[in-house]
Amino acid sequence: MLKLKAERIRKGWTQLDLACHARVQPAEISRFERGQAKPYQGQATRLAEVLGLAKDELLEQVALEPQPGV
C-alpha cells in the first residue's frame, strides 16, 4: 500500500475528504493510490502538507499494519 493511502486511512479520511483538503480531484486521488498516475509538483506539495508527509514519501510502499483483534 502506498504511504499516501495509509496516511489517508490513518486519518479516517475518504478519498473525497483528502481531495477536498488538498484541492485535488477525487478521481486523481484514486489514480494515485492505484499507481496509475503520479501527482504533479503542486498536487504533491498540497497532499504532503495535509498528510504531514514529505513529498518524496507519498508514493513509498508501506506494509499493512495488523488491525487490533484480527
Secondary structure as GFF3:
##gff-version 3
##sequence-region A 1 70
A	DSSP	alpha_helix	3	10	.	.	.	ID=ss1
A	DSSP	alpha_helix	15	22	.	.	.	ID=ss2
A	DSSP	alpha_helix	26	33	.	.	.	ID=ss3
A	DSSP	alpha_helix	41	51	.	.	.	ID=ss4
A	DSSP	three_ten_helix	55	57	.	.	.	ID=ss5
###
